[in-house]
Amino acid sequence: MRNPDLNRLKPYPFEQLAALLADARPPKDLRAIPLSIGEPQHPPPEFVLSALKKHLNLIAKYPTTKGTSELRAAAAAWATTRFALECHPLDSETNLLPVNGTREAIFAAVQATCDRSKGGTVIMPNPFYQIYEGAALMAGLEPHYLPIDSNGQPDYRGVSDSDWANCQFCFICTPGNPTGTTLNQDILIELIKKANEFNFWLASDECYSEIYRDEPPCGLLQAAIASGQTDYKQCIVFHSLSKRSNLPGLRSGFVAGDASFISDFLKFRTYHGCSMSMAVQAASQLAWRDEEHVCANRVLYAEKFKEANVVLGDILDVRDPGAGFYLWIKTPTACDIFSRDLYEKTGVTVLPGQYLGREINGLNPGAGFVRIALVAEPKIFREALERIRVFVMSRPWD
Ligand SMILES: Cc1ncc(COP(=O)(O)O)c(C=O)c1O
């Protein structure tokens, strides 16, 4: 016996990358520099690591699914301040739950909320974070892919009312992965109105929200308040310590928004059995209460975007999207060939954009781009840029 929906899941982008590079031989004398995976390499905050050690004895206890009131209060206070929700502050009892990283929560949220007997779609950007698609497929729904335009986000205004009516769940990603572009308050408000009118869940994946250059990006809950809502109806946001605080291995984030979603999700999670270790909760609570390390982290990324422009700006289109930590660059040849050759000649790994997208009507909007994660330590990153420059300059591309 096997769940037939498992057959619908597509190979993960990193599996495709491993296959592409399987028999490629990078230079032996150069260290490998992986810029393919979005795993932060800046050091995690010491005070979080100390708290984790200090509270290790708490692993002797079963954690509750709902999490400690201290953690929920810290996360709710952070989101309330960051997104200017003071007039209708998030209630840490009813509007928020801790999750073990947003990946599992993004997947589980669709399973918990959607009605497979009705059918319909999960709307998502294309290219996208692949968990959105897997969540739709495992919930027995159809992914509805919206291609990104030249601004790096889908044209949500072009979605027809009949498509909204057929939608049970819509993922937006702001700042986006892979493009780093953000959705402004006006479009977020329009999306909230559609969600309320057509009764679908609007879920904003905001795990890159704290990596920005100038202005903090608007969040969905902020837009909900600006739209006149008082209860975040149909709105859900996902936040994570992985990128904000360089803690991808801690597996710590939260989901917040509509209280009716949170209460159903809590019920689902009680059976799902994915409560967060008490030691992780104690450490996470401190991370949400501190902004100093987050500002320092932002500065490092901003410097790397500047450096990428200095080293590569005259030979590649390395526009800083203003948020996130990816460069989304048009390649001078097919993106998989570019990535493989780059790896063979320089030991630098980047991710072909076509692995992050789906071909619809003959067009994969990720094809012809690579995603470069600006995650390496500054010195190593500089070395990677120099190697990419030499590689691009040495090729007769036309
Ligand atoms: C767009 C996006 N959403 C969610 C996640 C999941 O992050 P985590 O599970 O570490 O919170 C990632 C991780 O790379 C991501 O890129």
The ligand as a MOL file (V3000), in Angstrom:
LIG
                    3D

  0  0  0     0  0            999 V3000
M  V30 BEGIN CTAB
M  V30 COUNTS 16 16 0 0 0
M  V30 BEGIN ATOM
M  V30 1 C 10.8630 30.9830 0.6140 0
M  V30 2 C 11.2070 30.0920 1.7580 0
M  V30 3 N 10.2470 29.7890 2.6250 0
M  V30 4 C 10.4820 28.9860 3.6760 0
M  V30 5 C 11.7340 28.4430 3.8930 0
M  V30 6 C 11.9210 27.5180 5.0550 0
M  V30 7 O 12.7350 28.0420 6.0330 0
M  V30 8 P 12.7640 27.4170 7.4890 0
M  V30 9 O 12.0560 26.1050 7.4560 0
M  V30 10 O 14.2010 27.2630 7.8100 0
M  V30 11 O 12.0500 28.3890 8.3760 0
M  V30 12 C 12.7720 28.7270 3.0120 0
M  V30 13 C 14.1060 28.1460 3.2130 0
M  V30 14 O 15.0240 28.2840 2.4900 0
M  V30 15 C 12.5110 29.5830 1.9070 0
M  V30 16 O 13.4410 29.9050 1.0360 0
M  V30 END ATOM
M  V30 BEGIN BOND
M  V30 1 1 1 2
M  V30 2 1 2 3
M  V30 3 2 2 15
M  V30 4 2 3 4
M  V30 5 1 4 5
M  V30 6 1 5 6
M  V30 7 2 5 12
M  V30 8 1 6 7
M  V30 9 1 7 8
M  V30 10 2 8 9
M  V30 11 1 8 10
M  V30 12 1 8 11
M  V30 13 1 12 13
M  V30 14 1 12 15
M  V30 15 2 13 14
M  V30 16 1 15 16
M  V30 END BOND
M  V30 END CTAB
M  END
